[in-house]
Amino acid sequence: MQKRFLKGITGLGLLAVLPACHTQKQAPSADLYAIAAGTVSTVSEQEVRQPSAPFVRNMQIPQLQVDAQSVYNRMITYITPDEELAPKVSVEKLAAYIDFPANGIQVNPKYGNNRAELAKFEEHLKALLLSVGGKVRKIRIMGYASPDGNTKENERLAGNRAIQFKNYLQKQFKMISGYPVSVDWVGEDWEGLQRLIAGSDKKYSSRVLSIFQLTDDPDSRRKQIKAIDNGAVYKDIEKTFFARLRRMELAVETESEILSANDPQLIEKVYSQPEKVSLTDFFRVAALYRPGTEQYREIYEIAAYTYPSCLIAQLNAGAAALAQGDTESARYFLNLAKEDRRACNNLGVLALMDGDMETAAAYFRKYMPQNPRVARANLDILNDK
């Protein structure tokens, strides 16, 4: 019944969109599925065929037209720019090249060059923590191993050494005990080896890098590199690069402070000097308004024109235009972001407003991996499920 209802009102031209300047007072209160099922409207076919009067702001809009726009508005999705609205996060990294005996996992300051390396690391860590004050979000320790020997054994060693390095830091450096510390490990750092060889002037570089391109399997890579020049190349790589891959990296994440978006000067600048407003500030000001309102639409349209390469601005400008019934503007903004899968749902709504049920269904199905609940609900309206 829902499908027949939507097709019927589309054929009669009753899905004509509301003018962009209609107010929120015109928003209907009927239930989405009751509307979609065709149980709300009592407008007769004769009334439907009557020509509409020229638009004025206070005109009486047929209830069926308002109800149709209400259905669309509930189908539209908006992008919440969580990363842009969140406190800005910066990451500072320190590396410690710790020597371990064969198969050893304990951090021993007396072994190899560890005493000097740990002293340098402690000095840099203290300076870093003092510079960021109390704005540390978390500290992450990442263990790396060189790609020699056995892959599984190297992963085990990298993980255990990273855990022991964390324990050592918390015991020796009391300054990090108050922060959340996580531990992870890469195991064999093939990517690091590839970067080092690519940046070197070794004559064998091109031959070794071609092996990286041909296979991702670590054992196959190791076997092929060892076969070059009867093992001479592998021995040189082991001597020159492997020690620089065995390391612990410590990343300190800090966050910056965010000022209030409800600042009259900032809001005024959005309209008067948008080129001087950052994307983050655009998003923060837009968050003051409910999605779909005229104010929300204005902020995102200005952001979209000011930052044409920003997909979030294009997507939300298109969504807001749909909510206001402006299909022409919606088509313009959504087409700029049509390669982004997040645009699929609203492109489906736009197709539905155009009366193209088949295209609308295709877009909703394409949107399924992004938001299955929304995609299914919108398909239900089309398919009378």
VEXDREN-2710 file (C-alpha; in Angstrom, 1 decimal):
% VEXDREN-2710
k/r/px/py/pz
1/MET/0.0/0.0/0.0
2/GLN/2.9/2.3/0.8
3/LYS/4.4/1.9/-2.6
4/ARG/1.1/2.5/-4.4
5/PHE/0.5/5.6/-2.3
6/LEU/3.9/7.1/-3.0
7/LYS/3.7/6.2/-6.7
8/GLY/0.2/7.7/-6.9
9/ILE/1.0/11.0/-5.3
10/THR/4.2/11.2/-7.4
11/GLY/2.2/10.7/-10.6
12/LEU/-0.2/13.4/-9.5
13/GLY/2.6/15.9/-8.9
14/LEU/1.8/16.1/-5.2
15/LEU/5.4/15.5/-4.1
16/ALA/6.3/19.0/-5.3
17/VAL/8.7/20.3/-2.7
18/LEU/8.0/23.0/-0.1
19/PRO/9.5/26.4/-0.9
20/ALA/12.9/26.8/0.8
21/CYS/11.6/29.6/3.1
22/HIS/8.8/27.7/4.8
23/THR/9.0/27.9/8.6
24/GLN/9.2/25.2/11.2
25/LYS/5.6/25.9/12.3
26/GLN/4.5/24.1/9.1
27/ALA/6.1/20.8/10.2
28/PRO/3.5/18.1/10.4
29/SER/2.8/15.9/13.4
30/ALA/1.6/12.7/11.6
31/ASP/3.5/9.5/12.1
32/LEU/6.0/8.5/9.4
33/TYR/4.7/5.1/8.7
34/ALA/1.0/6.2/8.9
35/ILE/1.8/8.8/6.3
36/ALA/3.8/6.4/4.1
37/ALA/1.0/3.9/4.3
38/GLY/-1.4/6.4/3.0
39/THR/-3.7/6.5/6.0
40/VAL/-3.4/10.2/6.8
41/SER/-4.6/12.1/3.8
42/THR/-8.2/12.6/2.9
43/VAL/-7.7/14.9/-0.1
44/SER/-9.9/14.0/-3.0
45/GLU/-8.6/13.6/-6.6
46/GLN/-10.6/16.6/-7.6
47/GLU/-8.9/18.7/-5.0
48/VAL/-5.6/17.4/-6.1
49/ARG/-6.1/18.4/-9.7
50/GLN/-6.8/22.0/-8.8
51/PRO/-4.0/24.4/-9.8
52/SER/-2.0/25.7/-6.9
53/ALA/-2.0/29.4/-6.1
54/PRO/1.2/31.5/-6.4
55/PHE/3.4/31.1/-3.4
56/VAL/3.2/33.5/-0.5
57/ARG/4.8/33.0/2.9
58/ASN/1.5/32.6/4.7
59/MET/-0.3/30.5/2.0
60/GLN/-2.2/27.3/3.1
61/ILE/-0.3/24.3/1.8
62/PRO/-2.3/21.2/1.1
63/GLN/-1.9/18.7/4.0
64/LEU/-0.9/15.9/1.6
65/GLN/2.0/17.9/0.3
66/VAL/3.2/18.7/3.9
67/ASP/2.9/15.1/4.8
68/ALA/5.0/14.0/1.9
69/GLN/7.7/16.4/2.8
70/SER/7.5/15.1/6.4
71/VAL/8.2/11.6/5.1
72/TYR/11.3/12.9/3.2
73/ASN/12.6/14.8/6.2
74/ARG/12.5/11.7/8.4
75/MET/14.4/9.7/5.7
76/ILE/17.2/12.3/5.4
77/THR/20.5/11.7/7.2
78/TYR/23.1/14.2/8.4
79/ILE/26.8/13.8/9.1
80/THR/28.0/14.6/12.6
81/PRO/31.6/15.8/12.2
82/ASP/32.7/14.3/15.5
83/GLU/36.4/14.5/14.8
84/GLU/36.2/18.1/13.8
85/LEU/34.0/19.1/16.8
86/ALA/36.2/17.1/19.3
87/PRO/39.2/18.7/21.0
88/LYS/42.1/18.8/18.6
89/VAL/44.5/15.9/19.2
90/SER/48.2/16.1/18.6
91/VAL/50.6/13.2/18.9
92/GLU/54.3/13.4/19.8
93/LYS/56.4/10.3/19.4
94/LEU/59.6/9.2/21.0
95/ALA/61.7/6.1/20.1
96/ALA/63.9/4.1/22.3
97/TYR/66.3/1.6/20.6
98/ILE/66.6/-1.0/23.4
99/ASP/69.1/-3.9/23.1
100/PHE/67.9/-7.4/24.2
101/PRO/69.8/-10.6/24.4
102/ALA/68.6/-13.4/22.1
103/ASN/65.0/-14.3/23.0
104/GLY/65.2/-12.0/26.0
105/ILE/62.3/-9.7/26.9
106/GLN/63.5/-7.9/30.1
107/VAL/64.7/-4.3/29.9
108/ASN/68.2/-4.4/31.3
109/PRO/69.9/-1.0/31.6
110/LYS/73.3/-2.6/31.9
111/TYR/72.9/-4.5/28.6
112/GLY/74.5/-3.1/25.4
113/ASN/73.9/0.6/24.9
114/ASN/70.7/0.6/27.0
115/ARG/71.9/2.9/29.8
116/ALA/72.7/5.8/27.5
117/GLU/69.6/5.1/25.4
118/LEU/67.3/5.1/28.4
119/ALA/68.8/8.2/29.9
120/LYS/68.3/10.1/26.6
121/PHE/64.7/8.7/26.4
122/GLU/63.9/9.8/30.0
123/GLU/65.2/13.3/29.3
124/HIS/63.1/13.7/26.2
125/LEU/60.0/12.2/27.9
126/LYS/60.2/14.6/30.9
127/ALA/60.5/17.6/28.6
128/LEU/57.6/16.4/26.5
129/LEU/55.3/15.8/29.5
130/LEU/56.2/19.2/31.0
131/SER/55.5/21.0/27.8
132/VAL/52.0/19.6/27.5
133/GLY/51.0/20.0/31.1
134/GLY/48.0/18.0/32.2
135/LYS/46.4/17.7/28.8
136/VAL/47.7/14.2/28.1
137/ARG/44.9/11.9/26.9
138/LYS/46.9/8.7/26.7
139/ILE/50.3/7.2/26.2
140/ARG/50.8/4.3/23.7
141/ILE/53.7/2.0/23.6
142/MET/54.4/0.2/20.3
143/GLY/56.9/-2.6/20.0
144/TYR/58.8/-3.4/16.7
145/ALA/61.0/-6.2/15.7
146/SER/63.4/-6.6/12.8
147/PRO/62.4/-9.1/10.1
148/ASP/65.0/-11.7/10.8
149/GLY/64.4/-15.3/12.1
150/ASN/60.9/-16.6/12.5
151/THR/57.9/-14.4/12.0
152/LYS/55.7/-15.8/14.8
153/GLU/58.6/-15.7/17.2
154/ASN/59.4/-12.1/16.3
155/GLU/55.7/-11.2/17.0
156/ARG/55.9/-12.9/20.4
157/LEU/59.1/-11.1/21.3
158/ALA/57.9/-7.7/20.2
159/GLY/54.7/-8.1/22.3
160/ASN/56.4/-9.3/25.4
161/ARG/59.2/-6.7/25.1
162/ALA/56.6/-3.9/24.7
163/ILE/54.8/-5.1/27.9
164/GLN/58.1/-5.2/29.8
165/PHE/59.1/-1.8/28.6
166/LYS/55.8/-0.4/29.9
167/ASN/56.4/-2.0/33.3
168/TYR/59.9/-0.6/33.3
169/LEU/58.7/2.9/32.5
170/GLN/56.0/2.8/35.2
171/LYS/58.4/1.6/37.8
172/GLN/61.3/3.9/36.9
173/PHE/59.5/7.0/35.6
174/LYS/56.8/7.8/38.1
175/MET/55.6/10.6/35.9
176/ILE/53.7/8.4/33.5
177/SER/51.9/6.4/36.2
178/GLY/49.0/8.9/36.3
179/TYR/48.1/8.5/32.6
180/PRO/46.4/5.6/30.8
181/VAL/49.1/3.6/29.0
182/SER/48.3/1.1/26.3
183/VAL/50.6/-1.5/24.7
184/ASP/50.6/-2.8/21.1
185/TRP/53.2/-4.3/18.8
186/VAL/53.8/-4.6/15.1
187/GLY/56.1/-7.6/15.1
188/GLU/58.4/-7.5/12.1
189/ASP/58.7/-4.0/10.7
190/TRP/58.8/-4.7/7.0
191/GLU/57.4/-1.3/6.2
192/GLY/60.2/0.4/8.1
193/LEU/62.8/-1.8/6.3
194/GLN/61.3/-0.8/3.0
195/ARG/61.6/2.9/3.8
196/LEU/65.2/2.5/5.0
197/ILE/66.3/0.7/1.8
198/ALA/64.4/3.1/-0.4
199/GLY/66.2/6.0/1.2
200/SER/69.6/4.5/1.0
201/ASP/72.2/4.5/-1.8
202/LYS/72.6/0.7/-1.8
203/LYS/73.2/-0.8/-5.3
204/TYR/70.9/-3.6/-4.5
205/SER/68.0/-1.3/-3.5
206/SER/65.9/-1.7/-6.7
207/ARG/66.2/-5.5/-6.7
208/VAL/65.1/-5.8/-3.0
209/LEU/62.2/-3.2/-3.4
210/SER/60.9/-5.2/-6.4
211/ILE/60.5/-8.2/-4.0
212/PHE/58.5/-6.0/-1.7
213/GLN/56.2/-5.2/-4.6
214/LEU/55.8/-8.8/-5.7
215/THR/54.8/-10.4/-2.4
216/ASP/53.4/-9.5/1.0
217/ASP/54.3/-12.8/2.6
218/PRO/57.1/-12.3/5.1
219/ASP/58.6/-15.8/4.7
220/SER/58.6/-15.5/0.9
221/ARG/60.3/-12.1/1.1
222/ARG/62.9/-13.3/3.4
223/LYS/63.7/-16.3/1.3
224/GLN/63.9/-14.3/-1.9
225/ILE/66.2/-11.6/-0.4
226/LYS/68.5/-14.3/1.0
227/ALA/68.8/-15.7/-2.5
228/ILE/70.2/-12.5/-3.9
229/ASP/74.0/-12.8/-4.5
230/ASN/74.2/-16.0/-2.4
231/GLY/73.1/-14.2/0.8
232/ALA/75.5/-11.3/0.6
233/VAL/72.7/-8.8/0.2
234/TYR/70.7/-10.1/3.2
235/LYS/73.8/-10.0/5.4
236/ASP/74.4/-6.4/4.5
237/ILE/70.8/-5.5/5.2
238/GLU/71.0/-7.3/8.5
239/LYS/74.1/-5.4/9.5
240/THR/73.0/-2.0/8.2
241/PHE/69.3/-1.8/8.9
242/PHE/68.0/-4.3/11.4
243/ALA/69.3/-2.6/14.5
244/ARG/67.3/0.5/13.5
245/LEU/64.1/-1.5/13.3
246/ARG/64.3/-3.1/16.8
247/ARG/62.8/-0.4/18.9
248/MET/60.0/0.8/21.2
249/GLU/58.0/3.8/20.2
250/LEU/56.1/5.9/22.8
251/ALA/53.3/8.1/21.5
252/VAL/51.9/10.8/23.7
253/GLU/48.4/12.1/22.7
254/THR/47.4/15.5/23.9
255/GLU/44.3/17.6/23.3
256/SER/43.9/21.4/22.8
257/GLU/41.2/23.5/24.4
258/ILE/38.0/24.4/22.5
259/LEU/36.4/27.8/22.9
260/SER/32.7/28.4/23.0
261/ALA/31.0/28.4/19.6
262/ASN/28.1/30.6/20.9
263/ASP/30.1/33.7/20.3
264/PRO/28.2/36.6/18.5
265/GLN/31.5/37.7/16.9
266/LEU/32.2/34.3/15.5
267/ILE/28.6/33.9/14.2
268/GLU/28.8/37.3/12.6
269/LYS/32.1/36.4/11.0
270/VAL/30.5/33.3/9.4
271/TYR/28.3/35.6/7.4
272/SER/30.5/38.6/6.9
273/GLN/34.0/37.1/6.5
274/PRO/33.5/33.3/5.9
275/GLU/37.0/33.0/4.3
276/LYS/38.4/33.8/7.8
277/VAL/36.4/31.1/9.5
278/SER/38.0/27.7/9.9
279/LEU/36.1/24.5/9.0
280/THR/36.1/23.5/12.7
281/ASP/34.4/26.8/13.6
282/PHE/31.8/26.3/10.8
283/PHE/30.9/22.9/12.2
284/ARG/30.8/24.2/15.8
285/VAL/28.5/27.1/14.9
286/ALA/26.2/24.8/12.8
287/ALA/26.0/22.4/15.8
288/LEU/24.1/25.2/17.6
289/TYR/21.1/24.6/15.4
290/ARG/18.9/21.7/14.8
291/PRO/19.6/19.8/11.5
292/GLY/17.1/20.8/8.8
293/THR/16.4/24.3/10.1
294/GLU/17.0/27.3/7.9
295/GLN/19.9/28.5/10.1
296/TYR/21.6/25.1/9.9
297/ARG/21.2/25.1/6.1
298/GLU/22.7/28.6/5.8
299/ILE/25.8/27.8/7.9
300/TYR/26.5/24.6/5.9
301/GLU/25.8/26.3/2.5
302/ILE/28.3/29.0/3.3
303/ALA/30.8/26.4/4.5
304/ALA/30.3/24.3/1.3
305/TYR/30.9/27.3/-0.9
306/THR/33.9/28.5/1.2
307/TYR/35.5/25.0/1.4
308/PRO/34.4/23.2/-1.8
309/SER/36.7/20.3/-1.2
310/CYS/35.1/19.5/2.2
311/LEU/32.8/16.5/1.7
312/ILE/31.1/16.9/5.1
313/ALA/30.1/20.5/4.2
314/GLN/28.8/19.3/0.8
315/LEU/26.9/16.4/2.3
316/ASN/25.2/18.4/5.1
317/ALA/24.4/21.3/2.8
318/GLY/22.7/18.9/0.4
319/ALA/20.8/17.2/3.3
320/ALA/19.6/20.6/4.6
321/ALA/18.5/21.6/1.1
322/LEU/16.4/18.4/0.9
323/ALA/14.8/19.2/4.2
324/GLN/13.8/22.6/2.9
325/GLY/12.4/21.0/-0.2
326/ASP/15.0/22.6/-2.5
327/THR/15.9/19.7/-4.8
328/GLU/17.9/21.9/-7.2
329/SER/20.4/23.0/-4.5
330/ALA/20.4/19.5/-3.0
331/ARG/21.3/18.0/-6.3
332/TYR/24.2/20.5/-6.7
333/PHE/25.8/19.7/-3.3
334/LEU/25.1/16.0/-3.3
335/ASN/26.6/15.6/-6.8
336/LEU/29.8/17.1/-5.5
337/ALA/30.0/14.3/-2.9
338/LYS/28.4/11.5/-4.9
339/GLU/31.5/9.3/-4.8
340/ASP/31.3/9.3/-1.0
341/ARG/29.1/6.4/0.2
342/ARG/27.7/8.6/2.9
343/ALA/25.8/10.5/0.2
344/CYS/23.9/7.4/-1.0
345/ASN/21.0/7.7/1.4
346/ASN/20.2/11.3/0.6
347/LEU/20.7/10.7/-3.1
348/GLY/18.0/8.0/-2.7
349/VAL/15.7/10.6/-1.0
350/LEU/16.4/13.0/-3.9
351/ALA/15.5/10.3/-6.4
352/LEU/12.3/9.6/-4.5
353/MET/11.4/13.2/-4.6
354/ASP/12.0/13.1/-8.4
355/GLY/9.6/10.1/-8.6
356/ASP/12.4/7.6/-9.6
357/MET/11.6/4.7/-7.3
358/GLU/14.0/2.3/-8.8
359/THR/17.0/4.6/-8.5
360/ALA/16.0/5.5/-4.9
361/ALA/15.9/1.8/-4.0
362/ALA/19.3/1.3/-5.5
363/TYR/20.8/4.1/-3.5
364/PHE/19.2/2.9/-0.3
365/ARG/20.7/-0.6/-0.8
366/LYS/24.1/0.9/-1.5
367/TYR/23.8/2.8/1.8
368/MET/23.2/-0.4/3.7
369/PRO/26.8/-0.9/4.9
370/GLN/26.9/2.7/6.2
371/ASN/23.7/2.5/8.3
372/PRO/21.6/-0.7/7.9
373/ARG/18.8/0.6/10.2
374/VAL/18.2/3.7/8.2
375/ALA/18.6/2.0/4.8
376/ARG/16.1/-0.8/5.8
377/ALA/13.6/1.8/7.1
378/ASN/13.8/3.7/3.9
379/LEU/13.5/0.6/1.8
380/ASP/10.5/-0.5/3.8
381/ILE/8.7/2.7/2.8
382/LEU/9.3/1.8/-0.8
383/ASN/8.6/-1.9/-0.6
384/ASP/5.6/-1.8/1.7
385/LYS/7.3/-4.1/4.3
END
